[in-house]
């Protein structure tokens, strides 16, 4: 290989390395930016909802129960992606303040189902209004097309990852122990 060919190979190698590094940096920054946006959305929501005396975690629990009321604490923990002991403390606080009630599960005497009270149901309109305000602030300066593209892209990412997780789970269940 002559000097000219070695130079070309060297340049191609460098381009390949830089491309790989740029791709890795993009992927790393994507995850960071997504997490940072989530953190800032939660903080902004808490700022706007602070005079109601509920944390964003408590609001999330109430919002989840408004979609699927009557969950066990374990199921609620799974939906919220937090530990069962954490959800237990969360539910204790919400129950003490009259936002939820626990009712024995007729199918399992050991379990209790978590239900919203009228007090928390009446606050759901407020929660939705605050969420609309926060999302409006977050999308300030976006065109409708940009906002729609971002939402559709995130939906596609979620669908892709859900599909991969289901395939992995199905595959692992087929493997002999």
Secondary structure, 3 states (H helix, E strand, C coil): CCHHHHHHHHHHHHHHHHHHHHHHHHHHHHHHHHHHHHHHHHHHHHHHHHHHCCCHHHHHHHHHHHHCCCEEHHHHHHHHCCCHHHHHHHHHHHHHCCCEEEEEECCEEEEEEEEECHHHHHHHHHHHHHHHHHHHHHCCCCCHHHHHHHHHHHHHHHHHHHHHHHHHHHHHHHCCC
